[in-house]
Amino acid sequence: MAELQKGLEGVIAAETKVSSIIDSQLTYAGYDIDDLAENAEFEEIIYLLWHYKLPNKQELKELKEKLHEYMPLNDSVYNHFKEYAADHVHPMTALRTSVSYIAHFDPDAEDEGKDKKFERAIRIQAKIASLVTAFARVREGKDPVMPNKDLSYAGNFLYMLRGEMPTDIEVEAFNKALVLHADHELNASAFTARCAVSSLSDMYSGIVAAVGSLKGPLHGGANERVMNMLSDVKTVDAVDDYIDEKIKNKEKIMGFGHRVYKDGDPRAKYLKEMSKKITEETGQSQLFDISVKIADKMHEEKGLIPNVDFYSATVYHSLKISHDLFTPIFAVSRTSGWIAHMLEQYRDNRIIRPRAQYIGETNRTYLPIEERD
């Protein structure tokens, strides 16, 4: 039997053209993340991940039109949120359930033909934003907001969430966050999605599985916990004592380090830059100053560098987004990558079925219940 690799660390489990991490540099379909973060709209990233090429003007126009067309949800979905929003359900739990629910309203949900797959992919990518924003509004007793055809995907998310037109810098910040979170090679949730559809299950099932994986604090929940930490610290002067106490108690400090990146997360610098801009714009510069002080302290004490989650927390907070929506936003962006991986799995499929190394007892004999201790 092959050697055990806990967490499958270092194991190559799939071939992919979606994204790569080589020498601590992230690329999407061969495009450096630095190039894309500086220049691309999120809609271009969606197309790139699914087709391995950037769209031309007409292809981008058609994708944007379809995303807008599919954003509205069936009225039953909005009513469905009302049934459990009052029970203080975590938004990731709501998202996991509602992704499964919207499959009921897809007339082609079980049709796995190539054309249907891409149409379904657009439908899911469009509706994932509406699910998060509608749930957030319904639980606050507000009516859902329909998308605005003049806004981008990033702009529409903020508009549908808050019911007010976002500023240019807000759209820029949120678009950049979506671009940076879109895919990340064979991460836990992408692998989960590929496992789910490797049995030739449907795409909705793959997204539900991926959402469940992302929900865990070791994967998608880190930025929410970063914001909780910043709220606890409150001032720059309190940073040293706070971090020293955490280190003394051997507590994990979220937003630092990464299994894959040893020389720092290449995405973090862009969200650091946006964090500085957006906190200044919204009069919350102290949050950025606290973040920088924590980052400096962690590098000094532990040699650790912030990852993408660390500065995304202050960006989302400054956009007036509830902290428990940070992970669902991660899912909104990462859906583009999950779909890309599922499409790839469908094209060259073999059911994912690894082996396990048995370490339990052997040579046992069944005893009647009267004879057992």
C-alpha positions as CSV (number, residue, x, y, z in Angstrom):
1,M,0.0,0.0,0.0
2,A,1.2,3.5,-0.7
3,E,2.7,5.6,2.0
4,L,0.2,7.5,4.2
5,Q,0.1,11.3,3.6
6,K,-2.1,13.0,6.2
7,G,-4.2,15.7,4.7
8,L,-3.0,14.5,1.3
9,E,-0.1,17.0,1.7
10,G,2.2,16.9,-1.3
11,V,0.0,14.4,-3.1
12,I,-0.9,15.2,-6.8
13,A,-4.5,14.2,-7.1
14,A,-5.5,15.9,-10.4
15,E,-4.3,17.6,-13.6
16,T,-5.6,21.1,-14.1
17,K,-5.4,24.1,-16.4
18,V,-7.5,26.3,-14.0
19,S,-4.8,27.7,-11.7
20,S,-1.4,27.0,-10.4
21,I,0.9,27.9,-7.5
22,I,4.5,27.6,-8.5
23,D,7.3,29.0,-6.4
24,S,4.8,31.0,-4.3
25,Q,3.3,32.6,-7.4
26,L,-0.4,32.2,-8.2
27,T,-1.7,32.2,-11.8
28,Y,-5.2,31.7,-13.3
29,A,-4.9,29.8,-16.5
30,G,-1.4,31.0,-17.0
31,Y,-2.1,34.7,-16.1
32,D,-0.1,36.1,-13.2
33,I,-2.4,37.1,-10.3
34,D,-0.5,40.5,-10.2
35,D,-1.6,41.2,-13.8
36,L,-5.2,40.2,-13.2
37,A,-5.5,42.0,-9.8
38,E,-4.4,45.2,-11.4
39,N,-6.5,45.0,-14.5
40,A,-9.4,42.5,-14.6
41,E,-13.0,42.6,-13.9
42,F,-14.4,39.7,-12.0
43,E,-16.6,38.7,-15.0
44,E,-13.4,38.3,-17.0
45,I,-12.0,36.0,-14.4
46,I,-15.2,33.9,-14.5
47,Y,-14.8,33.4,-18.2
48,L,-11.0,32.8,-18.0
49,L,-11.4,30.1,-15.4
50,W,-14.1,28.3,-17.3
51,H,-12.6,28.6,-20.8
52,Y,-8.8,29.1,-20.1
53,K,-8.8,32.3,-22.1
54,L,-9.9,35.9,-21.5
55,P,-13.1,36.9,-23.3
56,N,-13.3,39.2,-26.2
57,K,-15.7,42.2,-26.1
58,Q,-18.7,40.3,-27.4
59,E,-18.1,37.3,-25.1
60,L,-17.8,39.5,-22.1
61,K,-21.0,41.4,-23.0
62,E,-22.9,38.2,-23.4
63,L,-21.7,36.8,-20.1
64,K,-22.6,40.0,-18.2
65,E,-26.1,40.0,-19.8
66,K,-26.7,36.4,-18.8
67,L,-25.4,36.9,-15.3
68,H,-27.8,39.8,-14.9
69,E,-30.7,37.8,-16.4
70,Y,-30.2,34.9,-14.0
71,M,-29.6,36.9,-10.8
72,P,-33.3,37.1,-9.7
73,L,-34.5,34.2,-7.5
74,N,-37.8,32.4,-7.6
75,D,-40.2,33.9,-5.1
76,S,-40.3,30.6,-3.2
77,V,-36.6,31.1,-2.3
78,Y,-37.2,34.5,-0.8
79,N,-40.1,33.0,1.2
80,H,-37.9,30.1,2.2
81,F,-35.4,32.5,3.9
82,K,-38.2,33.9,6.0
83,E,-38.8,30.4,7.5
84,Y,-35.4,30.2,9.2
85,A,-33.8,33.6,9.2
86,A,-35.4,34.4,12.5
87,D,-33.7,31.4,14.1
88,H,-30.3,33.0,13.9
89,V,-29.0,30.6,11.3
90,H,-25.4,31.2,10.2
91,P,-25.3,32.6,6.7
92,M,-23.1,29.7,5.5
93,T,-25.7,27.2,6.7
94,A,-28.4,29.2,4.9
95,L,-26.2,29.3,1.8
96,R,-25.6,25.6,1.9
97,T,-29.3,24.9,2.1
98,S,-30.4,27.5,-0.4
99,V,-28.0,26.3,-3.1
100,S,-29.6,22.9,-2.9
101,Y,-33.0,24.5,-3.0
102,I,-32.6,26.6,-6.1
103,A,-31.8,23.4,-8.1
104,H,-35.6,22.7,-7.8
105,F,-36.3,25.6,-10.1
106,D,-33.7,24.8,-12.7
107,P,-35.6,22.9,-15.5
108,D,-32.4,21.4,-16.8
109,A,-30.8,20.5,-13.4
110,E,-30.3,16.9,-14.4
111,D,-29.2,17.5,-17.9
112,E,-25.4,17.1,-18.1
113,G,-24.9,18.0,-21.7
114,K,-22.0,20.3,-22.5
115,D,-24.2,23.3,-23.5
116,K,-26.4,22.8,-20.5
117,K,-23.4,22.7,-18.2
118,F,-22.2,26.1,-19.2
119,E,-25.7,27.6,-19.0
120,R,-26.1,26.1,-15.5
121,A,-22.6,27.4,-14.5
122,I,-23.7,31.0,-15.4
123,R,-27.0,30.4,-13.6
124,I,-25.3,29.2,-10.4
125,Q,-22.7,32.0,-10.5
126,A,-25.4,34.6,-10.9
127,K,-27.7,33.3,-8.2
128,I,-25.0,32.7,-5.6
129,A,-24.7,36.5,-5.2
130,S,-28.5,36.8,-4.9
131,L,-28.7,34.1,-2.3
132,V,-26.2,35.8,0.0
133,T,-27.6,39.3,-0.4
134,A,-31.3,38.2,-0.2
135,F,-30.7,36.2,3.0
136,A,-28.9,39.1,4.6
137,R,-31.8,41.4,3.9
138,V,-34.6,39.0,4.8
139,R,-33.1,38.3,8.2
140,E,-33.2,42.0,8.9
141,G,-36.8,42.3,7.8
142,K,-36.0,44.1,4.6
143,D,-37.2,43.3,1.1
144,P,-34.7,41.8,-1.4
145,V,-33.2,44.2,-4.0
146,M,-33.3,43.3,-7.7
147,P,-30.1,43.7,-9.7
148,N,-29.3,46.8,-11.7
149,K,-28.4,46.2,-15.3
150,D,-26.0,49.1,-15.3
151,L,-23.8,47.6,-12.5
152,S,-21.0,45.0,-12.7
153,Y,-21.2,41.8,-10.7
154,A,-19.2,43.4,-7.9
155,G,-21.4,46.5,-8.0
156,N,-24.6,44.5,-8.1
157,F,-23.6,42.5,-5.0
158,L,-23.1,45.6,-3.0
159,Y,-26.3,47.2,-4.4
160,M,-28.4,44.1,-3.7
161,L,-26.9,43.8,-0.2
162,R,-27.3,47.4,1.0
163,G,-30.0,48.9,-1.3
164,E,-27.9,51.9,-2.2
165,M,-25.6,52.6,-5.1
166,P,-22.0,51.8,-4.3
167,T,-19.2,54.3,-4.8
168,D,-16.5,53.8,-7.4
169,I,-13.9,53.0,-4.8
170,E,-16.3,50.5,-3.1
171,V,-16.8,48.7,-6.4
172,E,-13.1,48.7,-7.1
173,A,-12.3,47.2,-3.6
174,F,-15.0,44.5,-3.9
175,N,-14.1,43.6,-7.4
176,K,-10.4,43.2,-6.4
177,A,-11.5,40.9,-3.5
178,L,-13.6,38.8,-5.9
179,V,-10.7,38.5,-8.3
180,L,-8.2,37.5,-5.7
181,H,-10.5,34.9,-4.1
182,A,-11.7,33.3,-7.3
183,D,-9.5,30.2,-7.3
184,H,-6.6,28.7,-5.5
185,E,-5.4,25.5,-7.1
186,L,-6.6,22.3,-5.5
187,N,-7.8,23.8,-2.2
188,A,-10.0,21.8,0.2
189,S,-13.4,23.1,-1.2
190,A,-12.3,22.7,-4.8
191,F,-11.2,19.1,-4.1
192,T,-14.5,18.5,-2.3
193,A,-16.4,19.8,-5.4
194,R,-14.4,17.5,-7.7
195,C,-14.9,14.5,-5.4
196,A,-18.7,15.1,-5.4
197,V,-19.0,15.3,-9.2
198,S,-16.5,12.6,-9.9
199,S,-19.4,10.2,-9.2
200,L,-21.2,12.1,-12.1
201,S,-23.4,13.8,-9.7
202,D,-24.9,17.2,-10.7
203,M,-23.2,20.6,-10.4
204,Y,-25.5,21.8,-7.7
205,S,-24.4,18.9,-5.5
206,G,-20.8,19.8,-6.1
207,I,-21.4,23.4,-5.0
208,V,-23.3,22.3,-1.9
209,A,-20.4,20.0,-1.0
210,A,-17.9,22.8,-1.6
211,V,-19.9,25.3,0.6
212,G,-19.9,22.8,3.4
213,S,-16.1,22.5,3.1
214,L,-15.5,26.2,2.9
215,K,-17.6,26.7,6.1
216,G,-14.9,25.4,8.3
217,P,-12.7,27.9,10.1
218,L,-9.5,26.3,8.8
219,H,-10.6,27.2,5.2
220,G,-13.1,30.0,4.6
221,G,-13.9,31.3,8.1
222,A,-10.6,33.0,8.8
223,N,-11.4,36.5,7.7
224,E,-14.5,36.6,10.0
225,R,-12.3,35.6,12.9
226,V,-9.7,38.3,11.9
227,M,-12.3,40.9,12.2
228,N,-13.3,39.6,15.6
229,M,-9.7,39.9,16.7
230,L,-9.5,43.5,15.4
231,S,-12.7,44.3,17.4
232,D,-11.2,42.8,20.5
233,V,-7.9,44.8,20.2
234,K,-9.7,48.2,19.7
235,T,-6.5,50.4,19.7
236,V,-3.0,50.3,18.3
237,D,-1.5,50.6,21.8
238,A,-3.2,47.3,22.8
239,V,-1.7,45.2,20.1
240,D,1.5,44.1,21.8
241,D,-0.2,42.9,25.0
242,Y,-3.0,41.2,23.0
243,I,-0.6,39.2,20.7
244,D,1.8,38.4,23.5
245,E,-1.1,36.9,25.5
246,K,-2.2,34.8,22.5
247,I,1.3,33.5,21.9
248,K,1.8,32.7,25.6
249,N,-1.5,30.7,25.5
250,K,-0.5,29.0,22.3
251,E,-3.7,30.3,20.6
252,K,-3.9,30.4,16.8
253,I,-3.9,33.9,15.4
254,M,-6.0,33.9,12.2
255,G,-4.9,35.5,9.0
256,F,-1.2,34.4,9.1
257,G,0.7,31.7,7.3
258,H,-0.3,29.3,4.6
259,R,0.4,25.7,3.9
260,V,1.3,26.4,0.3
261,Y,3.0,29.8,0.5
262,K,6.3,29.9,2.3
263,D,7.4,33.3,1.2
264,G,4.1,35.1,1.7
265,D,0.7,35.1,0.1
266,P,1.0,37.1,-3.2
267,R,-2.7,38.2,-2.9
268,A,-2.3,39.9,0.4
269,K,-0.5,43.1,-0.8
270,Y,-3.5,44.1,-3.0
271,L,-6.0,43.8,-0.2
272,K,-3.6,45.6,2.1
273,E,-3.5,48.5,-0.4
274,M,-7.4,48.4,-0.7
275,S,-7.7,48.2,3.1
276,K,-5.7,51.4,3.4
277,K,-7.7,53.2,0.7
278,I,-11.2,52.1,1.9
279,T,-10.6,52.7,5.6
280,E,-9.3,56.2,4.8
281,E,-12.4,56.8,2.6
282,T,-14.8,55.6,5.3
283,G,-13.0,57.3,8.3
284,Q,-11.8,54.0,9.8
285,S,-8.1,54.3,9.4
286,Q,-7.5,53.0,12.9
287,L,-8.6,49.6,11.8
288,F,-5.8,49.6,9.1
289,D,-3.3,50.9,11.6
290,I,-4.2,48.1,14.1
291,S,-3.8,45.5,11.2
292,V,-0.4,46.8,10.2
293,K,0.8,46.7,13.9
294,I,-0.5,43.2,14.3
295,A,1.2,42.1,11.0
296,D,4.5,43.7,12.1
297,K,4.3,42.1,15.5
298,M,3.6,38.6,14.1
299,H,6.5,38.9,11.7
300,E,8.8,40.0,14.5
301,E,7.7,37.3,17.0
302,K,6.8,34.4,14.7
303,G,8.3,35.1,11.3
304,L,4.7,34.9,9.8
305,I,3.4,37.0,7.0
306,P,-0.4,37.9,6.5
307,N,-2.4,35.8,4.0
308,V,-5.3,37.0,1.9
309,D,-7.8,36.7,4.7
310,F,-6.0,39.2,7.0
311,Y,-6.7,42.4,5.1
312,S,-9.9,41.3,3.4
313,A,-11.5,41.6,6.9
314,T,-11.1,45.3,7.1
315,V,-12.1,45.8,3.4
316,Y,-15.4,44.0,4.0
317,H,-16.0,45.7,7.3
318,S,-15.4,49.1,5.7
319,L,-17.9,48.2,3.0
320,K,-20.6,48.0,5.8
321,I,-20.8,44.2,5.4
322,S,-21.8,42.1,8.5
323,H,-18.9,40.1,9.8
324,D,-20.8,36.8,9.5
325,L,-21.2,37.4,5.7
326,F,-17.4,37.4,5.1
327,T,-17.3,33.6,4.5
328,P,-20.4,33.6,2.2
329,I,-18.7,36.4,0.1
330,F,-15.7,34.1,-0.2
331,A,-18.1,31.5,-1.5
332,V,-19.6,34.0,-4.0
333,S,-16.1,34.5,-5.5
334,R,-14.9,30.9,-5.2
335,T,-17.9,29.5,-6.9
336,S,-16.2,30.6,-10.2
337,G,-13.3,28.4,-9.3
338,W,-15.4,25.5,-8.0
339,I,-17.3,25.5,-11.3
340,A,-14.1,25.5,-13.3
341,H,-12.8,22.5,-11.4
342,M,-16.1,20.6,-11.8
343,L,-16.2,21.3,-15.6
344,E,-12.6,20.0,-15.8
345,Q,-13.5,16.9,-13.7
346,Y,-16.5,16.2,-16.0
347,R,-14.2,16.4,-19.1
348,D,-11.7,13.9,-17.9
349,N,-13.4,12.0,-15.1
350,R,-12.4,9.1,-13.0
351,I,-14.2,8.6,-9.7
352,I,-12.1,9.9,-6.8
353,R,-11.7,6.9,-4.5
354,P,-8.5,6.8,-2.5
355,R,-7.6,4.1,0.0
356,A,-7.3,4.3,3.8
357,Q,-4.7,2.7,6.0
358,Y,-6.5,0.5,8.5
359,I,-5.2,0.8,12.1
360,G,-8.0,-0.9,14.1
361,E,-8.1,-4.3,15.7
362,T,-8.1,-7.5,13.6
363,N,-9.1,-11.2,13.9
364,R,-12.1,-10.5,16.0
365,T,-15.0,-12.9,16.4
366,Y,-18.7,-12.1,16.8
367,L,-20.1,-13.0,20.2
368,P,-23.8,-13.3,21.1
369,I,-24.9,-10.3,23.2
370,E,-25.3,-12.4,26.3
371,E,-21.5,-13.1,26.3
372,R,-20.3,-9.6,25.8
373,D,-18.8,-7.5,28.7
